Amino acid sequence: MPLASIDDDLQRNPTPAEAALTRRVDLTTLRLFVAVCDEQNLTRAAQREGIAASAVSKRMNDFELAFGVTLFKRLAKGMALTPAGEALLHHARVTLLNVEKIAVELSEYSQGVRGHVRMLANLSAIVQYLPEDLSAFFGAHGLLRVDLQERPSGQVVRGIEEGAAEIGICSAEADNARSTFSTTDTTIWSW
């Protein structure tokens, strides 16, 4: 499926049934779900999270009923994930990680950070060029946070095109690299 149609699906208005189901997903339930998956045991998960086992059981049962799926196989000595549970586990971990990132980024603003720039660069640029340049940059812009990720040159360009970062630095030898590509939001430099 092309990315454009995925974006269209994500931007459409949810049906009333989809909206009702979405409201039933909360961070506490996702955190408890991940704990049960990690521990493979409802009682140990409840102890780890500091909540009664009966409350965890009720949340998991309500969640399964709300979505009409079985997330766990209840076994004599624990719980195992069903295919639906495996799918949810992936999304739950990503969601909880993103919420953690939100908290970290907002706390940085409360400590004086004035902006955030995401940068992708290949290993050569990171090792050869960026140490001096970033040192000078941070000297002039100490309240700006830069999130630097290393990627091969082709993935740097692709990452910029997909909105993963605002700045990209890569080799001009990359198949999809341009010597300088700039829009109002993003820039790619290559050499």
C-alpha positions as CSV (number, residue, x, y, z in Angstrom):
1,M,0.0,0.0,0.0
2,P,1.5,3.4,-1.0
3,L,2.3,5.8,1.8
4,A,-0.2,8.4,0.5
5,S,-3.1,6.0,1.0
6,I,-1.8,5.1,4.5
7,D,-1.7,8.8,5.4
8,D,-5.2,9.2,4.0
9,D,-6.5,6.4,6.2
10,L,-4.8,7.9,9.2
11,Q,-6.3,11.3,8.5
12,R,-9.9,10.2,7.9
13,N,-12.5,10.7,10.6
14,P,-12.9,7.5,12.7
15,T,-16.3,5.9,12.8
16,P,-18.2,6.2,16.1
17,A,-17.3,2.6,16.9
18,E,-13.6,3.2,16.3
19,A,-13.7,6.4,18.4
20,A,-15.4,4.5,21.3
21,L,-12.7,1.7,21.1
22,T,-9.9,4.3,21.0
23,R,-11.2,5.9,24.2
24,R,-10.9,2.6,26.0
25,V,-7.1,2.5,25.3
26,D,-5.3,4.1,28.2
27,L,-1.7,4.2,29.2
28,T,-2.3,2.4,32.5
29,T,-3.9,-0.5,30.8
30,L,-1.1,-0.6,28.2
31,R,1.6,-0.5,31.0
32,L,-0.2,-3.4,32.8
33,F,-0.5,-5.3,29.5
34,V,3.3,-5.0,28.9
35,A,3.9,-6.1,32.5
36,V,1.8,-9.2,32.1
37,C,3.7,-10.0,28.9
38,D,7.1,-9.5,30.5
39,E,6.2,-11.5,33.6
40,Q,4.1,-14.1,31.7
41,N,2.1,-14.2,35.0
42,L,-0.7,-11.9,36.1
43,T,0.1,-12.1,39.8
44,R,3.8,-11.1,39.3
45,A,2.8,-8.4,36.9
46,A,0.4,-7.0,39.5
47,Q,3.1,-7.1,42.2
48,R,5.6,-5.3,39.9
49,E,3.1,-2.6,39.1
50,G,1.8,-2.2,42.7
51,I,-1.8,-3.1,42.0
52,A,-4.2,-5.9,43.0
53,A,-4.1,-8.9,40.7
54,S,-7.9,-8.8,40.5
55,A,-7.7,-5.2,39.1
56,V,-5.1,-6.3,36.5
57,S,-7.3,-9.3,35.5
58,K,-10.4,-7.1,35.2
59,R,-8.5,-4.5,33.0
60,M,-7.2,-7.3,30.7
61,N,-10.6,-8.9,30.4
62,D,-12.3,-5.5,29.7
63,F,-9.7,-4.7,27.1
64,E,-10.2,-8.0,25.4
65,L,-14.0,-7.5,25.4
66,A,-13.8,-4.0,24.1
67,F,-11.8,-5.1,21.1
68,G,-13.3,-8.5,20.6
69,V,-10.0,-10.3,20.7
70,T,-8.2,-12.7,23.0
71,L,-4.8,-11.4,23.9
72,F,-3.6,-14.2,26.2
73,K,-3.9,-17.9,26.4
74,R,-4.5,-18.6,30.1
75,L,-2.3,-21.5,31.1
76,A,-2.0,-23.5,34.3
77,K,1.3,-21.7,35.1
78,G,1.0,-18.3,33.5
79,M,-0.1,-16.6,30.4
80,A,1.1,-16.7,26.8
81,L,0.4,-14.2,24.0
82,T,-1.9,-14.9,21.1
83,P,-1.1,-13.5,17.7
84,A,-3.4,-10.5,18.6
85,G,-1.5,-10.1,21.8
86,E,1.8,-10.1,19.9
87,A,0.6,-7.3,17.7
88,L,-0.7,-5.3,20.6
89,L,2.6,-5.8,22.5
90,H,4.6,-4.1,19.7
91,H,2.2,-1.1,19.6
92,A,2.0,-0.9,23.4
93,R,5.8,-0.7,23.7
94,V,6.1,1.9,20.9
95,T,3.3,4.0,22.5
96,L,4.8,3.9,26.0
97,L,8.2,4.8,24.6
98,N,6.7,7.8,22.7
99,V,4.9,9.0,25.9
100,E,8.3,8.7,27.7
101,K,9.9,10.8,25.0
102,I,7.2,13.4,25.3
103,A,7.8,13.7,29.1
104,V,11.6,14.0,28.5
105,E,11.3,16.6,25.8
106,L,8.8,18.7,27.8
107,S,10.9,18.6,30.9
108,E,13.8,19.9,28.8
109,Y,11.7,22.9,27.9
110,S,11.0,23.5,31.6
111,Q,14.8,23.5,32.1
112,G,15.4,26.2,29.4
113,V,15.8,24.3,26.2
114,R,14.4,26.5,23.4
115,G,14.2,24.1,20.5
116,H,14.8,20.7,19.1
117,V,16.4,19.7,15.8
118,R,16.6,16.2,14.5
119,M,19.7,15.4,12.4
120,L,20.6,12.3,10.4
121,A,24.2,11.8,9.2
122,N,26.4,9.1,7.9
123,L,29.2,7.7,10.0
124,S,31.9,9.6,8.0
125,A,30.3,12.9,8.6
126,I,29.8,12.2,12.3
127,V,33.4,11.2,12.8
128,Q,35.2,13.6,10.4
129,Y,33.2,16.8,10.3
130,L,30.6,17.1,13.0
131,P,32.7,17.2,16.2
132,E,34.1,20.6,15.5
133,D,31.0,22.0,13.9
134,L,28.7,20.8,16.6
135,S,31.0,22.1,19.3
136,A,30.9,25.6,17.7
137,F,27.2,25.3,17.2
138,F,26.4,24.5,20.8
139,G,28.7,27.3,21.9
140,A,26.4,29.7,20.0
141,H,23.1,27.9,20.6
142,G,23.4,26.3,24.1
143,L,19.6,26.1,24.6
144,L,19.0,24.1,21.4
145,R,18.8,20.3,21.6
146,V,20.1,18.3,18.7
147,D,19.1,14.6,18.2
148,L,21.7,13.1,16.0
149,Q,21.2,9.6,14.5
150,E,23.7,7.7,12.4
151,R,22.4,6.2,9.1
152,P,23.9,5.2,5.8
153,S,23.8,8.0,3.2
154,G,20.8,6.6,1.3
155,Q,18.8,6.3,4.5
156,V,19.7,9.9,5.4
157,V,18.1,11.2,2.3
158,R,15.1,8.9,2.7
159,G,14.8,9.9,6.4
160,I,14.6,13.6,5.4
161,E,12.0,12.9,2.7
162,E,9.9,11.0,5.2
163,G,10.1,13.7,7.9
164,A,12.3,11.8,10.3
165,A,14.7,14.8,10.7
166,E,15.1,18.4,9.6
167,I,18.8,18.2,8.7
168,G,20.7,15.4,6.8
169,I,24.4,15.1,6.1
170,C,25.5,12.4,3.7
171,S,27.8,11.4,0.9
172,A,27.0,12.7,-2.6
173,E,27.8,9.1,-3.7
174,A,24.4,8.0,-2.3
175,D,22.0,6.9,-5.1
176,N,19.4,9.4,-4.0
177,A,21.6,12.2,-2.8
178,R,21.6,15.7,-4.2
179,S,24.4,18.1,-3.6
180,T,22.2,20.4,-1.6
181,F,18.5,20.0,-1.2
182,S,16.6,22.5,0.9
183,T,13.0,23.3,1.6
184,T,11.6,25.6,4.3
185,D,11.8,22.8,6.9
186,T,14.6,20.5,5.8
187,T,18.1,20.5,4.5
188,I,20.4,17.8,3.1
189,W,24.1,18.5,2.6
190,S,26.4,16.1,0.8
191,W,30.0,16.1,-0.2
